[in-house]
Amino acid sequence: MNLQIAACQLEVTPGHPDQNFEKIRSIIEEAKAEGDDILIFPEMAIPGYIIGDEWENNSFIYDCFNYNNLIAELTDDIMVVWGNVDIDEDRVGEDGRLRKFNTAFVAQNGKIVSRFYKTLHPDYREFDDDRHFYSARKLAQDNKIPISDYLQPLKITIKGVQRKIGITLCEDMWSDDYSFHPIERLLADGAEFIINISCSPWTWRKNNKRHRVVRQRLKSHPVPFIYVNNTGIQNNGKNVFLFDGGTTIYNGDGSLRIVAGDYQEEILRTNLYSNEKEVIKNPVLSDERDNEELLNGLIYGIKKFFDLIHTGRAVIGISGGVDSSLSAYLLCRALGPENVYTVNMPSEFNSDITKGLAQQLAETLKLNYTIVPIQDVFEYTVEQLENTTFERLDESGEMNKLNLKPVDRENIQSRDRGSRILAGIASALDAVFVNNGNKSEVATGYTTLYGDVNGAIAPIADLYKTQVYDLCRYINSVEQEKIFPDELFVIPASAELSSEQDIEEGEGDPFAYTYHDKLLRAFIEWRLDPEDILTYYIDGSLPETLGFDAEFLQEYFDNDDSFVEDLERIWRLYKINYFKRIQAPPIIAVSKRAFGFDLRESQIGVYYTRNYKEMRKKLLGEN
Amino acid sequence: MNLQIAACQLEVTPGHPDQNFEKIRSIIEEAKAEGDDILIFPEMAIPGYIIGDEWENNSFIYDCFNYNNLIAELTDDIMVVWGNVDIDEDRVGEDGRLRKFNTAFVAQNGKIVSRFYKTLHPDYREFDDDRHFYSARKLAQDNKIPISDYLQPLKITIKGVQRKIGITLCEDMWSDDYSFHPIERLLADGAEFIINISCSPWTWRKNNKRHRVVRQRLKSHPVPFIYVNNTGIQNNGKNVFLFDGGTTIYNGDGSLRIVAGDYQEEILRTNLYSNEKEVIKNPVLSDERDNEELLNGLIYGIKKFFDLIHTGRAVIGISGGVDSSLSAYLLCRALGPENVYTVNMPSEFNSDITKGLAQQLAETLKLNYTIVPIQDVFEYTVEQLENTTFERLDESGEMNKLNLKPVDRENIQSRDRGSRILAGIASALDAVFVNNGNKSEVATGYTTLYGDVNGAIAPIADLYKTQVYDLCRYINSVEQEKIFPDELFVIPASAELSSEQDIEEGEGDPFAYTYHDKLLRAFIEWRLDPEDILTYYIDGSLPETLGFDAEFLQEYFDNDDSFVEDLERIWRLYKINYFKRIQAPPIIAVSKRAFGFDLRESQIGVYYTRNYKEMRKKLLGEN
């Protein structure tokens, strides 16, 4: 007996249940017309999922919850599965508020016939499920019954046939690190196929990892697996997450049967028990199209973020360097060239090379372009500050004159660009301006607060400097014409804020990015400590472990002292400069760990473990 | 038989186990010399507690963990209880990382004799326990045993007497909203007295609430209760939390036996079974000294924050208004007048009244003072921007000239002050500058990003405007001389950024703070929605529920339309302007809900529930 499944990769707008419901309503009507037997929507398809503490607004919760009956009413002649919040008005959550559940609802013949609470609650990275929801596990513990009592296959009659369907939510399938495995449990209890509704953001290589996890789950019970995820973006303020969808219907052996297109609102249909071999759409596995996924994700994220803030225009400072060039390209693709306003803001320290590269980029991409020099106000500010005298208003009448250090002068230029010019232009154009920082800069604080830290969104701040170059090369390889000229890859990366940073003299940033990016990745994404790095350095495994050329160490460092000095310099920069990240704009998250609320930091200063100090002492022969 | 208890209100430095251990070591030696039988330190006394995802740095975790044996070695002739992290190397946490427990360790005679895992894990406000730690509850579920098996009184022989002691951590005593009550369980199992080690920040009226909770817990089994909390500050980046300590030894009836001084590192000693009546220190209950606690907390928080960032000097813009006046006073108390650099930055729109008030404040407090006018650069910037023309670099060659709106001109002034002058001066003085915003401004976004949003710390951003006035009045009432002149309380609150905001014409902020502060508190701290507010408005209970004078509604609003219009204006400002809070500095948290990672927001725009829309329609008679 055939069973026609429709898996709806819905674009969910978080915090706007009315909009989500309207789409769900019309898709249910469409599915009925198509003769679908089961229609499936993603996790939290009505409220959205990453909405912060809006989960504490009871009126909003009830508003979302009440859509459940409206959806159920539409289910004559079809079974529908959707994610939404369920509530228990008689009990509170552990925060003393209304008790809520992250729930998969099932309706048929106009009624809600079942509901499944999420069993496994992720509380890592951007996920805070236990903050907001009560889990099936807690219920089981409260009621002194086994968890499995809450996790039985749904028994339901469809077209006269009794079915047993395993219904799960998101993390329930990612159970490797948990002591309970919902999918295996459902399969052992005879589920004929598994539905997993998710709200799972894209990150680098996550899709292929999911394919492996599904194969693992189905190992002992090979049944079809239907993974339904949403598109759109959702944010926690400090991070914007990209939802590519990736909705997939798997065959029993875990092979791909149908895969939805990235970032497309789309309905996948299949006859689950048909003997015909389905044509696999999008058969290319994820790892083979990393750069394509990354590029499409960034463009999509920018576009959706500008939709969210109801702005279609972007202002961007372009220096002629690689970061602002990539950012301008992404804006151009997301918003159209006519909506991108580029500003070159030279002071005396900017070279003709970079000024030329900036204009050339604007010409290549056909963007709006202007030059606003900052030299006059820079000089005025230096003079005004150097003539500022504080008087102590007590008997001493002490006078205190200001004295600008070189770094103070550098920062004045950056702040003049970010806060006086770009913010002023964006405000006059009813636009927002964009932050061009990369992850290497954000990590080391090689950036000026209220200067180049500014912006409404940071599109490339989750890409290390070397990844920025790689993505530019990839873009050149796929675009008809060369977007980024060869020179851009040759000139030294430089802030150009003083005569010490003269690129025509070959001077640039105080980093060897091919090594320091890997070191930073170890700190940020692998959560390693200087103790780990020094251990690897001493046992000789550092290049292999971090993934850089072994010759580098000899070429770059004179001796162990200079290695250790550099290690501590980077660790210190990373830890101390968190104060800048606190005030930095939202970052589009694409890595395994993005600065923001994904990686949650505290201002705790710099610390070295006792082991580190002992190893260091031994290595450097100190007392 | 006497039992001498020493409860150590330790100042814990988060992220610096070495410093914490050194203090613990010397206090243990001191306690042995004093003949103490039991010495108790707070929760997470070695690592600190609010350290963000530093909990994922395994080298750091092991470093902290390894101090446990060093502490145990010191416990000949004394029993010591302390909080630290425990690990299970054989199992992972649900995040796939090293499994960690928030633990109370007990050592005696040189050995760790027992360890108690925290049973109840808070996951609300700033707390993320389930993100970082495995709980006793999860262990019980994994092992299919009752939770109580992990929570038995410690049986230990002290001076030849067998004791049964209930040892708990922080949230274990705040069990009202949980389905399991650790303290009651321990008491039912015969605990002679309860120890609770905490890392619990101060908030408005929390101390007295704790006294009530302890009385509740001891209701059926009246035994002594020893609450040990730390001092210091801990932060999550966006919020600085104040730890006043509040270490308290309670009698069996829940009355106070000894209470430690606020914000003091101190050891409370008592003979638990002595018949002598102890003299109660600090007998005044918390609610009677709210303002004193608040003022002391803010001063302490500023001082400790400046210690944390290794800076002793503060720069502050003073406009002559109440917010900057209060901030300058707090800085003066925290850092000393010689370390406070005040800057008045007039443009043409600043009145002589406020300029005079600014100077008068600096004189009263004997601060460093200077005037840096911004008029020249303001005019230059307006001209420069108005002469800026964008050329579209395509065949159209379209030209686009900028046109400044009044609000653009206002924001130019604010950014000039915050980013050009204050940041420049702070940098030249190797100081930081301070944000003067109050919670009403932060909530409504009545502030300029990269302007008055700037600063390294926001000391009063968790106080509504009306609370700012109240605190100033309180300070005047306790200081020898009048700090804040009467005029400050009379002039309208105003940004003074345009001729529309002329205080000499009586023009000020577009808020009626006595009402709007209460409305904002309902949104932010009570988590209410416009639906709730409109419900109360319609049923006539709004003034009583929110706590403002009933006459206000008739006086301020012409009719229902203008009430609704204002409600939606405030809701909209609050939701939309979150983008400014994303980039705002750390806020010292003093309320029941502070902006930052305490209240976690998403950029989701503005939403009204269906109920709200229906009520609105009915009320306003619209179709």
Boltz contact constraints between the chains, C-beta under 6 A:
constraints:
  - contact:
      token1: [A, 14]
      token2: [B, 604]
      max_distance: 6.0
  - contact:
      token1: [A, 15]
      token2: [B, 604]
      max_distance: 6.0
  - contact:
      token1: [A, 15]
      token2: [B, 607]
      max_distance: 6.0
  - contact:
      token1: [A, 16]
      token2: [B, 607]
      max_distance: 6.0
  - contact:
      token1: [A, 51]
      token2: [B, 602]
      max_distance: 6.0
  - contact:
      token1: [A, 51]
      token2: [B, 604]
      max_distance: 6.0
  - contact:
      token1: [A, 52]
      token2: [B, 600]
      max_distance: 6.0
  - contact:
      token1: [A, 52]
      token2: [B, 601]
      max_distance: 6.0
  - contact:
      token1: [A, 52]
      token2: [B, 602]
      max_distance: 6.0
  - contact:
      token1: [A, 53]
      token2: [B, 599]
      max_distance: 6.0
  - contact:
      token1: [A, 53]
      token2: [B, 600]
      max_distance: 6.0
  - contact:
      token1: [A, 56]
      token2: [B, 527]
      max_distance: 6.0
  - contact:
      token1: [A, 57]
      token2: [B, 527]
      max_distance: 6.0
  - contact:
      token1: [A, 57]
      token2: [B, 529]
      max_distance: 6.0
  - contact:
      token1: [A, 59]
      token2: [B, 529]
      max_distance: 6.0
  - contact:
      token1: [A, 59]
      token2: [B, 531]
      max_distance: 6.0
  - contact:
      token1: [A, 59]
      token2: [B, 532]
      max_distance: 6.0
  - contact:
      token1: [A, 59]
      token2: [B, 609]
      max_distance: 6.0
  - contact:
      token1: [A, 63]
      token2: [B, 609]
      max_distance: 6.0
  - contact:
      token1: [A, 63]
      token2: [B, 610]
      max_distance: 6.0
  - contact:
      token1: [A, 92]
      token2: [B, 177]
      max_distance: 6.0
  - contact:
      token1: [A, 94]
      token2: [B, 177]
      max_distance: 6.0
  - contact:
      token1: [A, 94]
      token2: [B, 178]
      max_distance: 6.0
  - contact:
      token1: [A, 95]
      token2: [B, 124]
      max_distance: 6.0
  - contact:
      token1: [A, 96]
      token2: [B, 177]
      max_distance: 6.0
  - contact:
      token1: [A, 123]
      token2: [B, 130]
      max_distance: 6.0
  - contact:
      token1: [A, 123]
      token2: [B, 131]
      max_distance: 6.0
  - contact:
      token1: [A, 124]
      token2: [B, 95]
      max_distance: 6.0
  - contact:
      token1: [A, 130]
      token2: [B, 123]
      max_distance: 6.0
  - contact:
      token1: [A, 130]
      token2: [B, 130]
      max_distance: 6.0
  - contact:
      token1: [A, 131]
      token2: [B, 123]
      max_distance: 6.0
  - contact:
      token1: [A, 141]
      token2: [B, 141]
      max_distance: 6.0
  - contact:
      token1: [A, 142]
      token2: [B, 179]
      max_distance: 6.0
  - contact:
      token1: [A, 177]
      token2: [B, 92]
      max_distance: 6.0
  - contact:
      token1: [A, 177]
      token2: [B, 94]
      max_distance: 6.0
  - contact:
      token1: [A, 177]
      token2: [B, 96]
      max_distance: 6.0
  - contact:
      token1: [A, 178]
      token2: [B, 94]
      max_distance: 6.0
  - contact:
      token1: [A, 179]
      token2: [B, 142]
      max_distance: 6.0
  - contact:
      token1: [A, 235]
      token2: [B, 602]
      max_distance: 6.0
  - contact:
      token1: [A, 235]
      token2: [B, 603]
      max_distance: 6.0
  - contact:
      token1: [A, 236]
      token2: [B, 602]
      max_distance: 6.0
  - contact:
      token1: [A, 237]
      token2: [B, 582]
      max_distance: 6.0
  - contact:
      token1: [A, 237]
      token2: [B, 601]
      max_distance: 6.0
  - contact:
      token1: [A, 237]
      token2: [B, 602]
      max_distance: 6.0
  - contact:
      token1: [A, 341]
      token2: [B, 390]
      max_distance: 6.0
  - contact:
      token1: [A, 362]
      token2: [B, 393]
      max_distance: 6.0
  - contact:
      token1: [A, 363]
      token2: [B, 393]
      max_distance: 6.0
  - contact:
      token1: [A, 366]
      token2: [B, 393]
      max_distance: 6.0
  - contact:
      token1: [A, 366]
      token2: [B, 394]
      max_distance: 6.0
  - contact:
      token1: [A, 368]
      token2: [B, 390]
      max_distance: 6.0
  - contact:
      token1: [A, 368]
      token2: [B, 392]
      max_distance: 6.0
  - contact:
      token1: [A, 369]
      token2: [B, 391]
      max_distance: 6.0
  - contact:
      token1: [A, 369]
      token2: [B, 393]
      max_distance: 6.0
  - contact:
      token1: [A, 370]
      token2: [B, 388]
      max_distance: 6.0
  - contact:
      token1: [A, 370]
      token2: [B, 390]
      max_distance: 6.0
  - contact:
      token1: [A, 372]
      token2: [B, 388]
      max_distance: 6.0
  - contact:
      token1: [A, 381]
      token2: [B, 420]
      max_distance: 6.0
  - contact:
      token1: [A, 385]
      token2: [B, 424]
      max_distance: 6.0
  - contact:
      token1: [A, 388]
      token2: [B, 370]
      max_distance: 6.0
  - contact:
      token1: [A, 388]
      token2: [B, 372]
      max_distance: 6.0
  - contact:
      token1: [A, 390]
      token2: [B, 341]
      max_distance: 6.0
  - contact:
      token1: [A, 390]
      token2: [B, 368]
      max_distance: 6.0
  - contact:
      token1: [A, 390]
      token2: [B, 370]
      max_distance: 6.0
  - contact:
      token1: [A, 391]
      token2: [B, 369]
      max_distance: 6.0
  - contact:
      token1: [A, 392]
      token2: [B, 368]
      max_distance: 6.0
  - contact:
      token1: [A, 393]
      token2: [B, 362]
      max_distance: 6.0
  - contact:
      token1: [A, 393]
      token2: [B, 363]
      max_distance: 6.0
  - contact:
      token1: [A, 393]
      token2: [B, 366]
      max_distance: 6.0
  - contact:
      token1: [A, 393]
      token2: [B, 369]
      max_distance: 6.0
  - contact:
      token1: [A, 394]
      token2: [B, 366]
      max_distance: 6.0
  - contact:
      token1: [A, 402]
      token2: [B, 428]
      max_distance: 6.0
  - contact:
      token1: [A, 404]
      token2: [B, 428]
      max_distance: 6.0
  - contact:
      token1: [A, 408]
      token2: [B, 427]
      max_distance: 6.0
  - contact:
      token1: [A, 408]
      token2: [B, 428]
      max_distance: 6.0
  - contact:
      token1: [A, 411]
      token2: [B, 427]
      max_distance: 6.0
  - contact:
      token1: [A, 412]
      token2: [B, 424]
      max_distance: 6.0
  - contact:
      token1: [A, 415]
      token2: [B, 419]
      max_distance: 6.0
  - contact:
      token1: [A, 415]
      token2: [B, 423]
      max_distance: 6.0
  - contact:
      token1: [A, 419]
      token2: [B, 415]
      max_distance: 6.0
  - contact:
      token1: [A, 419]
      token2: [B, 419]
      max_distance: 6.0
  - contact:
      token1: [A, 419]
      token2: [B, 450]
      max_distance: 6.0
  - contact:
      token1: [A, 420]
      token2: [B, 381]
      max_distance: 6.0
  - contact:
      token1: [A, 423]
      token2: [B, 415]
      max_distance: 6.0
  - contact:
      token1: [A, 423]
      token2: [B, 450]
      max_distance: 6.0
  - contact:
      token1: [A, 424]
      token2: [B, 385]
      max_distance: 6.0
  - contact:
      token1: [A, 424]
      token2: [B, 412]
      max_distance: 6.0
  - contact:
      token1: [A, 427]
      token2: [B, 408]
      max_distance: 6.0
  - contact:
      token1: [A, 427]
      token2: [B, 411]
      max_distance: 6.0
  - contact:
      token1: [A, 428]
      token2: [B, 402]
      max_distance: 6.0
  - contact:
      token1: [A, 428]
      token2: [B, 404]
      max_distance: 6.0
  - contact:
      token1: [A, 428]
      token2: [B, 408]
      max_distance: 6.0
  - contact:
      token1: [A, 450]
      token2: [B, 419]
      max_distance: 6.0
  - contact:
      token1: [A, 450]
      token2: [B, 423]
      max_distance: 6.0
  - contact:
      token1: [A, 450]
      token2: [B, 450]
      max_distance: 6.0
  - contact:
      token1: [A, 450]
      token2: [B, 454]
      max_distance: 6.0
  - contact:
      token1: [A, 454]
      token2: [B, 450]
      max_distance: 6.0
  - contact:
      token1: [A, 527]
      token2: [B, 56]
      max_distance: 6.0
  - contact:
      token1: [A, 527]
      token2: [B, 57]
      max_distance: 6.0
  - contact:
      token1: [A, 529]
      token2: [B, 57]
      max_distance: 6.0
  - contact:
      token1: [A, 529]
      token2: [B, 59]
      max_distance: 6.0
  - contact:
      token1: [A, 531]
      token2: [B, 59]
      max_distance: 6.0
  - contact:
      token1: [A, 532]
      token2: [B, 59]
      max_distance: 6.0
  - contact:
      token1: [A, 582]
      token2: [B, 237]
      max_distance: 6.0
  - contact:
      token1: [A, 583]
      token2: [B, 583]
      max_distance: 6.0
  - contact:
      token1: [A, 599]
      token2: [B, 53]
      max_distance: 6.0
  - contact:
      token1: [A, 600]
      token2: [B, 52]
      max_distance: 6.0
  - contact:
      token1: [A, 600]
      token2: [B, 53]
      max_distance: 6.0
  - contact:
      token1: [A, 601]
      token2: [B, 52]
      max_distance: 6.0
  - contact:
      token1: [A, 601]
      token2: [B, 237]
      max_distance: 6.0
  - contact:
      token1: [A, 602]
      token2: [B, 51]
      max_distance: 6.0
  - contact:
      token1: [A, 602]
      token2: [B, 52]
      max_distance: 6.0
  - contact:
      token1: [A, 602]
      token2: [B, 235]
      max_distance: 6.0
  - contact:
      token1: [A, 602]
      token2: [B, 236]
      max_distance: 6.0
  - contact:
      token1: [A, 602]
      token2: [B, 237]
      max_distance: 6.0
  - contact:
      token1: [A, 603]
      token2: [B, 235]
      max_distance: 6.0
  - contact:
      token1: [A, 604]
      token2: [B, 14]
      max_distance: 6.0
  - contact:
      token1: [A, 604]
      token2: [B, 15]
      max_distance: 6.0
  - contact:
      token1: [A, 604]
      token2: [B, 51]
      max_distance: 6.0
  - contact:
      token1: [A, 607]
      token2: [B, 15]
      max_distance: 6.0
  - contact:
      token1: [A, 607]
      token2: [B, 16]
      max_distance: 6.0
  - contact:
      token1: [A, 609]
      token2: [B, 59]
      max_distance: 6.0
  - contact:
      token1: [A, 609]
      token2: [B, 63]
      max_distance: 6.0
  - contact:
      token1: [A, 610]
      token2: [B, 63]
      max_distance: 6.0
